[in-house]
Amino acid sequence: MAGASEVQWSSRMAFILAAVGSAIGLGNIWRFPYLAGENGGAAFIALYVFFVFAIGLPVLIAELTIGRRGGKSPIGSVVAVAKESNVSERWGWVGALGTFGGGLGLLSFYTVIAGWVMAYIIKAASGMFTNIDAAATSEMMNAYEASAGTMTTWHLIFTALTVFIVAKGIKGGLEKAVTYLMPVLFVIVIALVFYAMAAGDFAAAVEFLFTPDFSKIDGAVTLNALGQAFFSLSVTVGTMLAYGAYLPKDISIHRSATIIAAADTGVALIAGLAIFPFVFAYGLAPDSGPSLIFQTLPIAFGQMPGGTIIGTLFFTLLTIAAVTSSISLLEPAVSFLEERLNMNRWRASIFAGGAAFIVGMLTVFSSNDWKDVLPLAFMGIETIDGSPAHWAKIIDFTVSNIVMPVGGLLIAVYVGWFVKRDVMKDELGLPEGGIFEIWHVLIKFFCPAALIIVLLYTFM
């Protein structure tokens, strides 16, 4: 990997678009609405927003700062800053956990879901949702899941697209992709909200999303809100460490990170306003889970005026969001292979993308040939969060609820307790006190304490 002085984002806007694109993905437009539906709506959202700014934002600032200071791959940057702070180079494992356990682990099932979304663009555009009912959407979804060949094909297509963009490099691939895709994404999601205001039950959606019933909050809701905050911000998966390495010194990290967190949260809420008006207008269940966009929304698209166009736009929006995130998940592993194994970028992209594709086949087979295979049954674990503990569920839960919170805890402890305070202050370009002191207290005390409590609940 070339150093930060050799390869950099061409502008602050390019970096912001790339980082926001990483944050705004399926996590915001697919995962956030169904988690909000399953976890009580506004109460879950209030927790989620709190975690984004109280934990996610401090960790995001820490990762960008370490990345820029080190100027290498995520692992290399963590090691470089450890050397500068005269602490053990073994902290490099924090970067390794994010790069491989978080980034590639998340990408492995992310590309499967994204492939599914791409397939539904064709279904929507061909008018297959017209006058469709619940039984028909269920049959359509089940038929897709039952075909390992179909799922593999779309999984491969989306993975290949991701590999191609990343292999083109920072300016030729990542920057170009987000420069064109992010404006299109924003236009489509805003258009869908305006349509939802006219054709859906917008008042019911607003009440569901913004009138909290805090009695619905329990340990599971809290854990899901924290996991979603990390998932949607793309922290603890190596992405922001890698993106930080390409960040010019004259760009303010804390201001950029705040914009990223605000944009990410805003798009998640806007996505809810685009989806739930149709859910309530057509009597659909907001707690439909992961099938919300594949089984319930096609019913609404099939009944509304112009549903073929709206449905096609919606799944196109999801695909664009997925691409801007998937390329960021692949980048940390590619930068590591370039740096440590001296691979050229094309070979590194194909190697890392191929590894994610192979692991992703576990998720593919969990929907069909191996749907009755429960790998943890010998330990007495047959369900996770009420769902069968097949490979897809294990990978999702492990990455989102264990690897990412553990990664966040380790980053917070590393930066708050081991990296020299002056190193972080110098790189952030902030004076003593004020914003720096607030951030340092959060990353040193609050973030570790909160994450330890959440992790203890996970394992109890």
C-alpha positions in Angstrom: 0.0 0.0 0.0 1.3 3.4 -0.9 1.7 5.8 2.0 -0.7 8.6 2.8 1.6 11.1 1.2 1.5 9.2 -2.1 -2.2 8.3 -2.4 -4.8 10.7 -0.9 -8.4 11.7 -1.4 -8.4 14.5 -4.0 -10.6 16.7 -1.8 -12.5 16.9 1.5 -15.8 16.4 -0.4 -14.4 13.2 -2.0 -13.5 11.8 1.4 -16.9 12.8 3.0 -18.7 11.2 0.1 -16.7 8.0 0.4 -17.0 7.8 4.2 -20.7 8.7 4.1 -21.2 6.1 1.3 -19.5 3.5 3.5 -21.8 4.4 6.4 -25.0 4.6 4.3 -25.6 1.1 3.0 -27.9 -1.8 3.5 -27.4 -1.1 7.2 -29.5 2.1 6.9 -32.0 1.2 4.3 -32.5 -2.5 4.8 -31.3 -3.4 8.3 -32.3 -0.2 10.2 -36.1 -0.2 9.2 -36.6 -3.9 10.1 -34.7 -3.6 13.4 -36.7 -0.5 14.3 -39.9 -2.5 13.4 -38.8 -5.5 15.6 -37.6 -3.4 18.5 -40.5 -1.0 19.1 -39.9 1.8 16.7 -39.1 5.2 18.3 -37.6 3.9 21.6 -35.1 1.8 19.6 -34.3 4.8 17.4 -33.7 7.1 20.4 -31.2 4.5 21.8 -29.6 4.1 18.3 -29.1 7.9 17.9 -27.6 8.1 21.4 -25.1 5.3 20.7 -24.2 6.8 17.3 -23.1 10.1 18.9 -21.9 9.0 22.4 -20.0 5.9 21.3 -19.9 5.5 17.5 -18.7 9.1 16.8 -15.8 9.0 19.4 -14.7 5.7 18.0 -15.0 7.0 14.4 -12.8 10.0 15.3 -10.3 7.7 16.9 -10.1 5.4 13.9 -9.7 8.2 11.4 -7.0 9.8 13.5 -5.0 6.5 13.9 -5.4 5.9 10.2 -4.0 9.3 9.2 -1.3 9.2 11.8 0.0 5.8 10.7 -0.6 6.3 7.0 -0.7 2.5 6.3 -3.1 -0.4 6.2 -5.4 -0.7 9.3 -3.0 -3.1 10.9 0.1 -1.1 9.9 -1.4 2.2 11.2 -2.2 0.7 14.6 1.3 -0.7 14.9 2.9 2.6 13.7 1.1 4.6 16.3 1.8 2.0 19.0 5.6 2.4 18.2 5.2 6.2 18.5 3.6 5.8 21.8 6.1 3.3 23.0 3.6 0.5 23.6 3.4 -3.1 22.4 3.1 -3.7 18.7 0.7 -6.5 19.5 -2.0 -3.8 19.4 -1.9 -4.5 15.7 -4.3 -7.3 16.4 -7.0 -4.6 16.8 -6.5 -3.7 13.2 -6.5 -7.4 12.2 -9.8 -8.0 14.1 -11.4 -5.2 12.2 -10.0 -6.0 8.8 -10.7 -9.7 8.8 -13.2 -10.5 11.5 -15.2 -7.4 11.0 -14.7 -6.2 7.4 -14.4 -9.4 5.4 -16.8 -11.2 7.8 -19.4 -8.6 7.3 -18.7 -8.4 3.5 -19.2 -12.2 3.2 -22.9 -12.1 4.0 -23.4 -8.4 2.9 -22.7 -9.4 -0.7 -25.3 -12.2 -0.5 -28.1 -9.8 0.6 -26.9 -7.2 -1.9 -27.1 -9.8 -4.7 -30.7 -10.5 -3.6 -31.4 -6.8 -3.9 -30.0 -6.7 -7.4 -32.2 -9.6 -8.4 -35.3 -7.7 -7.2 -34.5 -4.8 -9.4 -35.3 -7.1 -12.4 -38.4 -8.4 -10.7 -39.7 -4.9 -10.0 -38.9 -3.5 -13.4 -40.6 -6.5 -15.2 -43.9 -5.8 -13.4 -43.8 -9.0 -11.2 -45.1 -7.0 -8.2 -48.3 -5.9 -10.0 -51.4 -6.8 -7.9 -49.2 -9.3 -6.0 -50.5 -10.6 -2.6 -48.9 -11.8 0.6 -48.9 -15.5 -0.6 -47.3 -14.6 -3.9 -44.5 -12.4 -2.4 -43.8 -15.2 0.1 -43.6 -17.7 -2.7 -41.3 -15.4 -4.7 -39.0 -14.9 -1.8 -39.0 -18.6 -0.9 -38.3 -19.6 -4.5 -35.3 -17.3 -4.6 -33.9 -18.6 -1.3 -34.5 -22.2 -2.3 -32.3 -21.9 -5.4 -28.7 -22.1 -4.4 -27.7 -21.5 -8.0 -29.6 -18.3 -8.3 -28.4 -16.9 -5.0 -24.8 -17.9 -5.9 -25.1 -16.1 -9.3 -26.2 -12.8 -7.8 -23.8 -13.1 -4.9 -21.0 -13.6 -7.5 -22.2 -10.7 -9.7 -22.2 -8.2 -6.8 -18.9 -9.5 -5.4 -17.3 -9.1 -8.8 -18.6 -5.5 -9.1 -17.2 -4.7 -5.7 -13.8 -6.2 -6.6 -13.7 -4.3 -9.9 -14.3 -0.9 -8.3 -11.7 -1.5 -5.5 -9.1 -2.8 -7.9 -9.3 0.5 -9.8 -7.8 2.3 -6.8 -8.7 5.2 -4.7 -9.1 7.9 -7.4 -9.9 5.6 -10.3 -12.3 3.4 -8.4 -13.5 4.5 -5.0 -13.7 8.2 -5.6 -15.4 7.9 -9.0 -17.9 5.4 -7.7 -19.0 7.6 -4.8 -18.9 10.8 -6.8 -21.5 9.5 -9.1 -23.5 7.1 -6.9 -24.0 9.2 -3.7 -25.9 12.1 -5.4 -28.1 9.6 -7.2 -28.7 7.8 -3.9 -29.8 11.0 -2.2 -32.1 12.0 -5.0 -33.8 8.6 -5.0 -34.4 8.4 -1.3 -35.8 12.0 -1.1 -38.1 11.3 -4.1 -39.3 8.2 -2.3 -40.1 10.2 0.9 -42.1 12.7 -1.1 -44.0 9.9 -2.8 -44.6 8.2 0.6 -46.1 11.5 1.9 -48.6 11.5 -1.0 -49.4 7.8 -1.3 -48.7 6.3 2.2 -49.8 6.8 5.8 -47.2 9.3 6.6 -48.7 10.4 9.9 -48.6 6.8 11.3 -45.0 6.4 10.1 -44.0 9.7 11.9 -45.7 8.5 15.1 -44.0 5.1 14.9 -40.6 6.6 14.3 -40.6 9.6 16.6 -43.0 8.9 19.5 -41.0 6.6 21.8 -42.4 4.2 24.4 -39.4 3.7 26.6 -41.1 0.7 28.4 -40.2 -1.3 25.3 -36.4 -0.9 26.0 -34.8 -4.0 27.5 -31.3 -5.6 27.2 -32.0 -7.1 23.7 -33.2 -3.8 22.3 -30.2 -2.0 23.8 -27.8 -4.5 22.3 -29.4 -4.3 18.9 -29.3 -0.5 19.0 -25.6 -0.5 19.7 -24.9 -3.1 17.1 -26.8 -1.1 14.5 -24.9 2.1 15.4 -21.6 0.3 14.8 -22.9 -1.5 11.7 -24.2 1.7 10.1 -21.2 3.9 10.8 -18.7 1.3 9.5 -16.5 1.6 12.5 -14.6 -1.4 14.0 -14.4 -3.1 10.6 -11.1 -1.5 9.4 -12.8 0.8 6.9 -12.2 4.1 8.7 -8.7 3.2 9.6 -8.0 2.6 5.9 -9.9 5.7 4.7 -8.1 7.8 7.3 -4.7 6.7 5.9 -5.7 8.5 2.6 -6.8 11.7 4.4 -4.8 14.9 3.8 -3.5 16.7 6.9 -5.4 19.9 6.2 -8.8 18.2 6.6 -10.5 18.4 10.0 -11.1 14.9 11.4 -13.6 15.8 14.1 -15.7 18.0 11.8 -15.7 15.5 9.0 -16.6 12.7 11.5 -19.5 14.7 12.8 -20.8 15.3 9.3 -20.5 11.5 8.6 -22.4 10.6 11.7 -25.1 13.1 11.1 -25.5 12.2 7.5 -25.6 8.5 8.3 -28.3 9.0 11.0 -30.3 11.3 8.8 -30.4 8.9 5.9 -31.5 6.1 8.3 -34.4 8.1 9.5 -35.3 9.3 6.0 -35.3 5.7 4.9 -37.8 4.9 7.6 -40.0 7.8 6.4 -39.7 6.3 2.9 -40.6 2.8 3.9 -43.0 2.8 6.9 -45.8 5.0 5.3 -46.3 2.2 2.8 -46.1 -0.5 5.5 -48.9 1.2 7.5 -51.0 2.3 4.5 -51.3 -1.3 3.2 -51.7 -3.0 6.6 -48.3 -4.6 6.6 -46.5 -5.7 9.7 -43.6 -3.3 10.7 -42.0 -6.2 12.6 -41.6 -8.4 9.6 -37.9 -8.7 10.2 -35.3 -9.1 7.4 -38.1 -10.0 4.9 -39.6 -6.5 5.3 -38.3 -5.3 1.9 -38.5 -8.6 0.1 -41.9 -9.9 1.2 -44.0 -7.0 2.5 -42.9 -3.9 0.4 -43.5 -5.6 -3.0 -47.2 -5.9 -1.9 -47.3 -2.1 -1.5 -45.5 -1.5 -4.7 -47.9 -3.8 -6.5 -50.9 -1.9 -5.4 -49.8 1.7 -5.6 -50.0 3.9 -8.7 -46.7 3.8 -10.5 -45.6 1.0 -8.3 -43.4 -0.6 -11.0 -41.3 2.6 -11.3 -41.2 3.2 -7.5 -40.3 -0.4 -6.8 -37.5 -0.3 -9.4 -36.2 2.9 -7.9 -36.3 1.5 -4.4 -34.3 -1.6 -5.2 -31.9 0.5 -7.3 -31.4 2.8 -4.3 -30.6 -0.2 -2.1 -28.1 -1.5 -4.7 -26.3 1.8 -4.9 -26.2 2.0 -1.1 -24.8 -1.5 -0.9 -22.1 -0.8 -3.4 -20.8 2.3 -1.6 -20.5 0.2 1.6 -19.2 -3.0 0.1 -16.2 -1.3 -1.5 -15.3 0.2 1.9 -15.4 -3.2 3.5 -13.1 -4.7 1.0 -10.5 -1.9 1.0 -8.9 -2.7 4.5 -8.0 -6.2 3.4 -6.7 -5.1 0.0 -4.5 -2.4 1.6 -3.1 -5.0 4.0 -2.3 -7.4 1.1 -0.6 -4.6 -0.8 1.4 -3.5 2.1 2.5 -6.8 3.7 2.5 -9.3 0.8 3.5 -6.7 -1.9 0.5 -7.8 -4.1 -0.5 -5.5 -6.9 -4.0 -4.0 -6.3 -5.8 -6.1 -8.8 -4.5 -9.4 -7.4 -5.1 -8.2 -3.8 -8.7 -7.2 -4.7 -9.4 -10.6 -6.3 -7.8 -12.5 -3.5 -9.7 -10.7 -0.7 -13.0 -10.6 -2.7 -12.7 -14.3 -3.5 -12.2 -15.1 0.2 -15.3 -13.1 1.1 -17.2 -14.8 -1.7 -16.3 -18.3 -0.5 -17.3 -17.6 3.1 -20.5 -16.0 1.8 -21.5 -19.4 0.4 -22.2 -20.4 4.0 -24.9 -17.7 4.0 -26.2 -18.9 0.6 -26.5 -22.5 1.7 -28.1 -21.5 5.0 -31.2 -20.5 2.9 -31.5 -23.8 1.1 -29.3 -26.9 1.1 -28.1 -26.4 4.7 -31.1 -24.6 6.2 -31.5 -27.5 8.7 -27.8 -27.6 9.6 -27.2 -26.1 13.0 -23.5 -26.0 13.6 -23.8 -25.1 17.3 -26.4 -27.7 18.2 -23.7 -29.9 19.9 -23.4 -27.0 22.4 -27.2 -26.9 22.9 -27.5 -23.7 20.8 -30.2 -24.2 18.2 -31.5 -20.6 18.1 -30.1 -17.1 18.3 -32.4 -14.2 19.0 -35.3 -16.6 18.3 -34.1 -17.6 14.8 -32.5 -20.9 13.8 -28.8 -20.9 14.5 -27.7 -21.7 10.9 -24.4 -20.4 9.4 -25.9 -17.1 8.2 -27.3 -16.2 11.6 -24.1 -17.2 13.4 -22.0 -15.0 11.1 -24.4 -12.1 11.4 -24.6 -12.3 15.2 -20.9 -12.9 15.7 -19.8 -9.9 13.5 -22.5 -7.5 14.6 -22.9 -8.3 18.3 -19.5 -9.6 19.2 -16.7 -8.7 16.8 -17.8 -5.1 16.3 -18.5 -4.2 20.0 -15.2 -6.0 21.0 -13.4 -4.1 18.3 -14.9 -0.8 19.6 -13.9 -1.7 23.1 -10.3 -2.4 22.1 -10.0 0.7 20.0 -11.3 2.8 22.8 -8.9 1.2 25.4 -6.0 1.5 23.0 -6.5 5.1 22.1 -7.8 6.3 25.5 -5.2 4.5 27.7 -2.2 3.5 25.6 -1.7 6.0 22.8 0.0 9.2 24.0 -2.5 11.9 24.6 -0.2 14.4 22.7 -0.1 12.2 19.6 -3.9 12.3 19.3 -4.1 16.0 20.1 -1.5 16.8 17.6 -3.1 14.8 14.8 -6.6 16.2 15.5 -5.1 19.7 15.5 -7.1 20.7 18.6 -6.0 22.7 21.6 -6.1 21.4 25.2 -9.6 21.4 26.7 -12.8 22.0 24.9 -13.7 19.6 22.2 -10.6 17.5 22.6 -11.2 17.0 26.4 -14.9 15.9 25.8 -13.8 13.4 23.1 -10.9 12.1 25.3 -13.2 11.6 28.3 -15.7 9.7 26.1 -13.1 7.5 24.4 -11.2 6.8 27.7 -14.0 6.3 30.2 -17.5 6.3 28.8 -17.1 4.1 25.6 -15.2 1.3 27.4 -17.6 1.2 30.3 -20.7 1.2 28.1 -19.2 -1.5 25.8 -18.2 -3.7 28.7 -21.7 -3.6 30.0 -23.2 -4.4 26.6 -20.8 -7.3 26.1 -21.5 -8.7 29.6 -25.1 -8.8 28.7 -24.4 -10.5 25.4 -22.6 -13.4 27.2 -25.0 -13.7 30.1 
